[in-house]
Amino acid sequence: MAKAFRNLNRRAKPQKYGVALVAVFILVALTYVTRTRTTSMRFSLGGFVTPEKKPICDTSNRKSDICEADGDVRIMGKDTRMVFVAGGGGGGESWTIKPYARKWDAGSGARVREVTLKLVDGYAQDRRCSVNHTVPAMVFAIGGWTGNYFHDFVDVLVPLFETAYHFGGEVQFLIANLNRPWMDKYQLFFKKLSRYEIIEYDDDDAIRCFKHVTLGLRCTSAEDFQMEPSKSPHGYTMFDFAKFARGAFSLERDYASRMGEEADKKPRLMVITRATTRRFMNVEEIVRMAEEVGYEVVVTEGDPDVSKFSRIVNSCDVLMGVHGSALTNMVFLPTNAVVIQVVPWGNLDWIAGHYFRDPSDQMKLNYLEYSISEEETTLTELYPREHAVFKDPMSLHPQNADWDTFSRIFLKEQNVKLDVTRFRAYLERALRILRHRRGE
């Protein structure tokens, strides 16, 4: 055995130059793989195989399409609505998308115009740059259902955070379907994400040149008002979003009050009353009971001034309201606060959980859910007790009837007269949660 080893050692010495050549080959191969940015190399026992081209547009997501490209990017708005990219090969290939994060909803998409991204081999003289930009570009739309408070967040603000936050403010927004009053409402949010003046894409007749473009907004979760960190390139969560939103509006409180920290201070309860549908019919009775339990009570229908209203929400420890877009304000609550969603009559637990139960947990808020009884709905004044509204509510849900019927009965015609004796236990439980809130 020792002899064989010595013979093997002697035979190996003349091979040292061959070993050096192999090492050089491996170094060159690794350098090539490292420098390859637009393709990925697969390796097998037989060596390198055909490169796989990195996709520019991802259209697989249920909620949104998104395109990202590097190169000589030239963006044209107004009537053209084109994004051209040269320098990456594949000239002639193109994608046309609606850059609004609700593509599955035909109704919302009808309000958003399409934008096309096209790969080209080069540019003619008529496509010379009017303006050269040194930061990346983001092209997206705020049409669709924006104007509804819930959709402002789930269709625009949440996906915009997911897509733009990692740029650290160094990104240029080109926004289609731009609505100035709407932009003014959320200007603090947008200024926190971009240091640059927003370009109104539909009216822009310049040829703007960039080295990177993102067309559309990223949605990591197929569910509204949620994120999936495992699918995010940066691992963002709804807790990150809530923290960002509090920072954008300069809100003071990061954590809810712990019961007993200040002897004379009562926890603040916000009661959202709603102006038209799904209203509380006995607000004064609710307030008296809540004060007996030990709360300082704030009653409100909301305020279109988000900056002002977010500060009021942030000053509260418990937020309660009937299912509706006003509960979206939970994003401004301090961490470990309590959300109490009052679920209207009609087996609406599925819609309540989808929109607010799961998101509140992701934001590190405590969630309680109170489903009203048949005796607490004003539908008893409109329909006889033997009607399907009471005997078989599920038969009137969208999957069995249609959305218009469902929404008319359970979301528009219905108001709530809360049983304060039954509901009292939920406010008492919220106090116990504030005493033993989750770790900070």
NUTIMAR-125870 format. One record per residue (C-alpha): residue in three letters; x negated, y, z. Coordinates in steps of 0.05 Angstrom, whole numbers, plus 32768, in hexadecimal, padded with zeros to 4 digits. Each point is the difference from the previous one (the first is absolute). Example, Ala and Ser with C-alpha at 12.3 -4.5 7.8 and 13.67 -1.06 7.14 Angstrom:
% residues 2
ala7F0A7FA6809C;ser7FE580457FF3;
***
This chain:
% residues 440
met800080008000;ala7FC780308012;lys7FDC7FEE7FC0;ala803D800C7FD6;phe800980448021;arg7FB780137FF2;asn80077FEB7FB7;leu804080297FFA;asn7FDD803B801F;arg7FC67FFB7FCE;arg80307FFC7FC5;ala8025803D8019;lys7FC680307FFF;pro7FFA80097FB5;gln804B80137FFF;lys7FF880418027;tyr8006802C7FC2;gly803F7FDB7FED;val801E800F8044;ala7FEF80497FF8;leu802480037FBD;val803E7FE0801F;ala7FFF80348038;val7FFC80387FCC;phe803A7FE37FDA;ile802B7FFC803F;leu7FEF80488012;val801480197FBB;ala80417FD98002;leu8012801C8045;thr7FF180467FE8;tyr802E7FF77FC4;val80397FE7802B;thr7FF780398031;arg800280347FC9;thr803D7FE37FDE;arg803B80298019;thr80387FF67FCE;thr7FF97FB37FFC;ser7FF67FC88032;met7FD17FC67FF2;arg80127FB98013;phe7FC87FCE800D;ser80037FB57FF7;leu7FCD7FC88001;gly7FF7800B7FB6;gly7FEE804A8009;phe802580407FF2;val80417FFC7FDA;thr802B80337FDB;pro800980418027;glu8045800F801A;lys801980477FF2;lys80188027803D;pro804980137FF5;ile800D804B7FF9;cys804B7FFE800E;asp80227FD48033;thr804A7FF87FEF;ser800C7FC3802D;asn801A8026803C;arg804C8002800A;lys800180498016;ser7FCB80237FD7;asp7FCF7FFD7FC6;ile7FBB801C8009;cys7FC6800C7FD0;glu7FB880128012;ala7FC9800F7FCF;asp7FB9801D7FFD;gly7FE280217FC3;asp800B803D7FD5;val8047800E8017;arg802A80357FDC;ile8045800F801B;met803680237FD8;gly80428015801E;lys803C80277FE7;asp801F7FDD7FC3;thr7FC67FD07FF5;arg7FFD7FDE8045;met7FC27FD77FEE;val7FC37FEA8027;phe7FC67FED7FD3;val7FC37FD98018;ala7FC17FF67FD6;gly7FBF7FDD8010;gly80187FBE801B;gly800D7FDA7FBF;gly80427FE27FEB;gly8016803B7FD5;gly80497FFE7FEC;glu801A7FDC803E;ser803680288025;trp80317FFD803A;thr8040802A8009;ile801B80068047;lys802E802C802A;pro7FD180198037;tyr80357FFE8037;ala80007FCB8037;arg80457FE17FF7;lys7FFC7FDE7FBC;trp80317FC98012;asp80388033800A;ala801B80127FBB;gly8027803B801C;ser7FC28023801D;gly7FD67FF27FC2;ala803280237FD3;arg7FE98041801F;val7FB57FF57FF1;arg7FDE80077FBD;glu7FCC7FCF7FE7;val7FB5800D7FFB;thr7FD27FD77FD3;leu7FB77FEE800F;lys7FD97FED7FC2;leu7FB97FE87FF6;val7FDB80207FC6;asp7FBC7FF97FE0;gly7FF5804B7FFC;tyr802180447FF6;ala800E802C7FC5;gln7FF2804B8001;asp8048800F8012;arg7FF87FDD8043;arg7FC68029801B;cys80038010804A;ser802280408015;val7FEE7FF68049;asn7FCB7FD3801E;his800D7FE68046;thr7FCC7FE48030;val80307FD8802C;pro802D7FC47FEE;ala804780097FE6;met80427FE48019;val803D80037FD3;phe80437FEE801F;ala804980168003;ile802E80188037;gly80437FF87FDC;gly802D7FC5800D;trp802680038042;thr7FD480368020;gly802B80318025;asn801B7FC7802A;tyr7FD68004803F;phe7FF37FB58004;his7FEC7FFC7FB7;asp7FD2803C8007;phe7FD67FD4802D;val80087FB97FE4;asp7FFB80147FB6;val7FCC80378003;leu7FDF80128042;val7FEE7FBA8019;pro7FE67FE67FBD;leu7FDC80427FF5;phe7FDB7FF78042;glu7FEE7FB97FEC;thr7FE480177FBE;ala7FDF80438010;tyr7FE87FFF8048;his7FBD7FDE7FF2;phe7FEC803B7FD2;gly7FF9802C803F;gly8021803B7FDE;glu7FD37FFD7FC3;val80357FF07FCC;gln802980297FCE;phe804C7FF37FFF;leu802580067FBE;ile804A7FF88012;ala80397FF27FD0;asn80498011800F;leu7FE680348030;asn80338023802B;arg7FE4803F8021;pro80318005803B;trp7FF27FB6800E;met7FB5800B7FFC;asp8006803C8030;lys80237FD38032;tyr7FC57FD08002;gln7FC8802F7FEF;leu7FD97FF18040;phe80017FB67FEF;phe7FE5800C7FBA;lys7FCB80318017;lys7FE67FCC8030;leu7FF57FD07FC6;ser7FE4802F7FCC;arg7FD780408005;tyr801380167FB9;glu803B80277FE4;ile80347FD07FE5;ile80097FFE7FB4;glu80477FFD7FE5;tyr7FF67FC87FCE;asp803F800C7FD6;asp7FEE80487FF1;asp7FB57FF97FF9;asp7FE7800A7FB8;ala7FB57FFA8010;ile7FD57FC47FEF;arg7FE27FEF8044;cys7FC37FD58005;phe7FED7FD2803A;lys7FD27FC5800D;his80347FD88026;val804C7FFD7FFD;thr80377FDD8029;leu80437FFE7FDD;gly803A7FED802E;leu80037FF2804B;arg7FEB7FC28027;cys80337FD88029;thr7FE07FC68026;ser80437FE8801C;ala803E7FED7FD8;glu802A801A803B;asp80128048800B;phe7FDD80298036;gln7FCC7FCA800B;met7FB87FEF7FEC;glu7FD97FBE7FFB;pro7FB9800F8017;ser7FE77FBE7FE3;lys8013801A7FBA;ser7FE48046800A;pro7FBA800E7FE5;his7FF58028803F;gly80297FD98032;tyr80328039800E;thr803B7FF4802E;met804080258012;phe7FDF80128041;asp7FCA80247FD7;phe803680237FD9;ala80258017803F;lys7FBF801A801D;phe7FF180257FC0;ala8046801E7FFE;arg7FF9801A8047;gly7FBD801F7FED;ala801B801F7FC0;phe803680258028;ser7FD1800F803A;leu802A7FDB8034;glu7FE580008047;arg80147FBD801D;asp7FDF7FBE7FED;tyr80207FD78037;ala80447FFF8022;ser800680148049;arg7FF87FC98032;met803680008035;gly7FE680198043;glu7FC380257FE5;glu802080438010;ala80317FFF8039;asp802C80387FE8;lys80007FF07FB6;lys80397FD97FE1;pro7FF87FD87FC0;arg801E80247FC3;leu80367FDD7FD8;met801280197FBA;val80477FF07FEA;ile800880077FB4;thr8049800E7FF4;arg800480047FB3;ala802A80357FDD;thr80317FD87FD6;thr80017FB37FFD;arg7FF17FCF8038;arg800880378035;phe80047FF8804A;met804780148013;asn7FF38006804B;val7FBD80258004;glu801080248041;glu80117FBF8022;ile7FBE7FE27FE8;val7FD9803B801A;arg80207FFD8045;met7FF07FB68006;ala7FB880097FE8;glu7FF480388033;glu801C7FD38037;val7FCD7FCB7FEC;gly7FC880338007;tyr7FF3801F7FBC;glu7FF780477FE8;val802B7FFE7FC1;val7FF580237FBD;val803C7FFD7FD0;thr7FF3800F7FB7;glu80187FF37FB9;gly7FB9800B7FE6;asp7FE0803B7FDD;pro7FE980097FB8;asp7FC18022801B;val7FD67FC28009;ser7FC780258021;lys802E801C8036;phe802A7FC1800A;ser7FC47FD28003;arg7FE88026803E;ile80427FF58023;val7FFF7FB67FEF;asn7FB97FFA8018;ser8013801F8044;cys80317FC6800C;asp7FF47FBB801D;val80407FDE7FE7;leu8024800A7FBE;met80467FE57FF5;gly803080057FC6;val80307FDA7FD3;his7FDF7FDD7FC4;gly7FEC80347FCD;ser7FC880287FE1;ala7FF8802D803E;leu7FDF7FC58023;thr7FC680097FD0;asn7FE980368031;met7FE47FC7802B;val7FBE800D7FDB;phe7FF8803F802B;leu800C7FDD8043;pro7FC47FF6802D;thr7FE47FB98003;asn80267FD28030;ala803F802A7FFD;val80437FDC7FFA;val802F7FFD7FC4;ile80497FEB800B;gln80257FF27FC0;val804C7FFE8006;val80187FD07FCA;pro8045800E7FE3;trp80377FCC7FFC;gly7FFD7FCE7FC5;asn7FC77FCF800C;leu7FCC80347FEC;asp7FC77FE18028;trp7FDA7FEF7FC0;ile800080477FE7;ala7FEE801B8045;gly7FC47FD18007;his7FE7800A7FB9;tyr7FFD804B8005;phe7FEE80108048;arg7FF67FC4802E;asp7FC27FE47FDD;pro7FE180447FF0;ser800680178049;asp7FD87FC48017;gln7FCA800F7FCC;met7FFB8047801B;lys7FF67FE58048;leu8044801A8017;asn80307FD9802C;tyr80417FEE7FDF;leu80467FF2801B;glu803D7FF07FD6;tyr8048800B8015;ser80367FE37FD3;ile80448020800C;ser803E7FD7800D;glu804180027FDA;glu801C802E8036;glu7FC980347FF4;thr800C800C7FB6;thr803180327FE3;leu800E7FCF7FC8;thr80387FE7802D;glu802480417FEE;leu7FFB7FF17FB5;tyr80097FB47FFA;pro802E7FCE8022;arg7FDD7FCD802E;glu80117FC77FD0;his7FDA80227FC7;ala7FBF7FE27FE6;val7FDC803C801F;phe800A7FDD8043;lys800F7FB87FEF;asp7FC97FF57FCC;pro7FD1803D7FF8;met7FCD7FD67FDA;ser80327FF87FC7;leu7FF9804B7FF4;his7FB480017FFF;pro7FDB800E7FBE;gln7FEF7FB77FF3;asn804B7FEE8002;ala802280407FE9;asp7FD9803C7FE7;trp7FD58038801D;asp803580367FF6;thr80357FDB8028;phe7FCE7FED8037;ser7FE480478007;arg804480227FFD;ile801D7FD78039;phe7FC67FF3802F;leu7FD2803B7FF3;lys802F80397FEC;glu80447FF5801F;gln7FE67FE98044;asn7FF28029803E;val7FED7FE88046;lys802180088044;leu7FC97FE3802D;asp80157FD7803C;val7FD480268032;thr80097FCB8036;arg7FE57FC97FD2;phe7FCB802C7FE2;arg7FE580188043;ala7FD87FC08008;tyr7FD880127FC1;leu7FEB8043801C;glu7FED7FE08042;arg7FD67FCD7FDA;ala7FDD80377FDA;leu7FEB801F8043;arg7FE37FBD8016;ile7FD97FFC7FBF;leu7FE38046800C;arg7FE87FE88044;his7FDD7FC37FE2;arg7FED80187FBA;arg7FD17FDA7FD3;gly7FB580088006;glu7FE280407FE5;
***
